[in-house]
Amino acid sequence: MTKSIEDRREAFQRLATRRTNEVLKRLRVLGHCANPQLYEYTEGEAKKIFQAIDKELKVVKIKFQNSGRTEFRL
């Protein structure tokens, strides 16, 4: 049984909203680590964190940009 387009749309909206809010919440929690009164970190460590986040964000963006491609490409 295939889901109707509307069911798939509703599922996307429901899951994307929940998952986006979870990502935003976890980023805010990560931001707590920037408090110098509680934690000590180097500029290099902070840079590694943001490189990892940026890399994964690029991967996800590409998935959304290429999700509708139907033609063959090399």
C-alpha positions in Angstrom: 0.0 0.0 0.0 1.5 3.4 -1.0 0.9 6.5 1.0 -0.9 9.3 -0.7 1.0 12.5 -1.5 -0.8 14.3 1.3 0.1 11.6 3.8 3.7 11.8 2.8 3.6 15.6 3.0 2.0 15.5 6.5 4.6 13.0 7.6 7.4 15.2 6.3 6.1 18.3 8.0 5.6 16.4 11.3 9.0 14.7 11.3 11.0 17.7 9.9 9.5 20.0 12.5 10.3 17.7 15.3 13.8 16.9 14.1 14.7 20.5 13.3 13.6 21.6 16.8 15.7 18.8 18.3 18.8 19.9 16.3 18.3 23.5 17.4 17.8 22.4 21.0 21.0 20.4 21.0 22.9 23.3 19.4 21.8 25.5 22.3 22.9 22.9 24.7 26.3 22.7 23.0 26.5 26.5 23.3 26.6 26.0 27.1 30.1 24.6 26.7 31.2 28.1 25.6 30.9 29.4 29.2 34.5 30.0 30.3 33.6 30.0 33.9 32.6 26.4 33.7 34.8 25.0 30.9 38.2 25.4 29.4 38.8 24.8 25.7 41.1 25.9 23.0 40.3 27.9 19.9 41.4 24.8 17.9 38.9 22.6 19.7 36.1 25.0 19.1 37.1 25.2 15.4 37.0 21.3 15.2 33.4 21.3 16.6 32.2 23.8 14.0 34.0 22.1 11.2 32.2 18.9 12.0 28.9 20.6 12.2 29.5 22.5 9.0 30.5 19.3 7.2 27.4 17.4 8.2 25.2 20.4 7.4 26.6 20.5 3.9 25.9 16.8 3.5 22.2 17.3 4.5 21.8 20.3 2.3 23.0 18.3 -0.7 20.5 15.6 0.0 17.7 18.1 -0.1 19.0 19.8 -3.2 19.4 16.5 -5.1 16.3 14.7 -3.9 14.3 15.5 -7.0 16.9 14.6 -9.6 15.7 12.1 -12.1 18.2 12.4 -14.9 21.4 10.5 -15.2 24.7 12.4 -14.6 28.3 11.4 -14.3 
